[in-house]
Amino acid sequence: MAAFVQSLLVIFLAEMGDKTQLVSLAFATRYSARVVLGGIFVATLAVHLFSVGIGELLGLALPLFWIHVLAGLAFIGFGLWTLRGDTLEGEAIGHKPRLGPFLTVATTFFLAELGDKTMLATVTLASQQQAFVPVWLGSTLGMVVADGLAIWIGVVAGKRLPARAIQLGAAAIFLGFGAWTLLGAFLGWE
């Protein structure tokens, strides 16, 4: 249960202000909330299944000390990445879709997630936890809840969250979690 909750919270925070959350917001202004959320859910299930598989393999191949060191450094990197922020510049959201709305959202979201910080955070969590299903479902739910929030904002309010405040809060949590993980690795905490 701890792996599920940790994955949900970490991925929820990682998605705040992320480019895929901005993609969700943009799609919510064009398509129905149900279609956007459904497309995001399907794409997230697929990407995070792949991510957890990679993380599990890394967790089996590397000694525990190095997993913790790499995880700590990764979380510090995610914190710095979050501070830098993501934008939709150069992203093709305004183009006319060739697929239906559901496939357009699912495909765009899937491709946008590849190599994104939430995918890498899921890999990191899976390598640490070695709990395939809880990490997969927790990270998926964290992503869908965060993007559901963006969809709700897009539909109801029609404007963005105060992105800088969210970025600073999420970055601080990542940096703190990374420092704590590194400290634990060098002091032998589990």
Secondary structure, 3 states (H helix, E strand, C coil): CHHHHHHHHHHHHHHCCCHHHHHHHHHHCCCCHHHHHHHHHHHHHHHHHHHHHHHHHHHHHCCHHHHHHHHHHHHHHHHHHHHHCCCCCCCCCCCCCCCCHHHHHHHHHHHHHCCCHHHHHHHHHHHHHCCHHHHHHHHHHHHHHHHHHHHHHHHHHCCCCCHHHHHHHHHHHHHHHHHHHHHHHHHCCC
